[in-house]
Amino acid sequence: MSQKAKSVDSPLLTAENIKKHFPVETGIISRFLGDEEFVRAVDGVDIELREGETVGVVGESGCGKTTLGRTVARLYEPSDGSIHFDDQEITDVSGDRLKKLRKNIQVIFQDPMSSLNPRKTVGEIVAKPLEIHDLASGDEKRERVIELFEEVGLQESHLDRYPHEFSGGQRQRVGIARALAVEPKLIIADEPVSALDVSVQAQIINLMKRLQAEYGISYLFIAHDLSVVKHISDRVAVMYLGKIAEKGSTEEIFENPQHPYTRALMNSIPRVDKKRSRRDILLEGTPPSPSNPPEGCPFHSRCPEFIGDECVDREPELEQVSGDSGSEDSSHVVACHWQEKSVEERQEQDPFNRERRSRAASREIPAGSREITHCTADITRWKSSSMFGLRDPSCSAFFSHRETTTRSCSGSTQTTFEPLPMAAKLLSGALGQRARSSLSHQRYP
């Protein structure tokens, strides 16, 4: 293979206003009257990719990630828009030009078992692209396949085995070897590690990064695992309902997410760092149908930070994030009406702040402070009860029940009796010795 190419100013891949609409099967009368329905899988996406760069595409299942990848690879015919690859337009190429394009753009599919012919040995599968593009034959072809196997961590003894004789990680390595066989400039990686164990995921990701560093390959990396995307990507594009909701550098997206949908995705990443607090953002409902998308902002029906009529009446355009550090050509853009608001307006209308103020006002207690005057319970001592979800820092144990009297600043009192779920009671009995405890006059923030 050739050495890593020198990076240039012009992008390797540029896709502008890409759309891919699939027709929905309807009755004869509907087709005769012209009332055809379409699934808008990709609906006006702009994306670019430079040599040796990795762009991650993330979003929920059904948002159009895979369709976008297959469309820019010309496995699907685009319904609208233009695609340029290596300074050449490839939107309508066919025949020999399309065959030549296939050599430069390869795909690693999500499910290696369904993408490998079960009737062929893996040696024959990896050698097939070499035959199609007349790159090698005879002994030279076999030597090339052996070299590819060694590159991806397989052995020569694996050549004559069939796909079902390998583990999931090994099958994915075969898929990577097949994609590398023709020395492509761009690889569309369609969730290449989603079906693998965590340890195997790390091996495949590290393999892809090593091959990229060695050969200068560009990746369009499609995934829903944000931790993996953060590890491998230089830039990230967040998709929702066939559109780009936000895109920018990996650091900008993960450290300063601006779109409510992006923040909800970030909130879903499991964390073990207790010191780092986060807001719980839970998305309710399911995404609307791509065959009948809502008017205005496509996310407004599920948005936890819904503003009002402007979200319903007008679709937001991608705009540069205000206050970005760096040069004027910052690539961090977001499609959200919040971007049109000032910092003060955003803080005032932020639903999280509104809810906190409302909760404090209803209790007649300053936000973030209250006083426990009496709390008696039959408990089981446990030093790290907070790790099991107890929110009350004054009661660092598991309770069979809790009687609490709360006194506000105005002098009013309220007594509540809160039984714990049976699962907590059983867990309490299994963790330690039982004791009596009386907690009184403890104040906490």
Protein Blocks (a to p, Z undefined) as FASTA:
>chain_A
ZZdddddfbdfbdcehiacdddddddfklmmnopacdddfbgoiaddddehiacddedde
hilpmmmmmmmnomaccfbdcddeehiafklgghjllmmmmmmpccddfblmlmpcfkbc
fklmmmmmmmmnopagcjllmmmmmmmmmmnopafklmmpcfklpcfklmmmmmmmmmmm
nopabdcdehkllmpcfklmmmmmmmmmmmmmmnopacddddfbfklmmmmpmbdcddee
hiafbgcdfklmmmmcfbfklmmmmmmpccfbfklgcdddddehjdddfklccehjfklm
mmckbfblmlmmpccdddddehiacdfkbcbdcddfklmpcfklmmmmmmklmmmmmmmm
mnopaehiacdfbdcddddddfklmmnopablklgcddfbdcdddddfkopacddddddd
fklmmmmmmmmccdddddehiacZZ
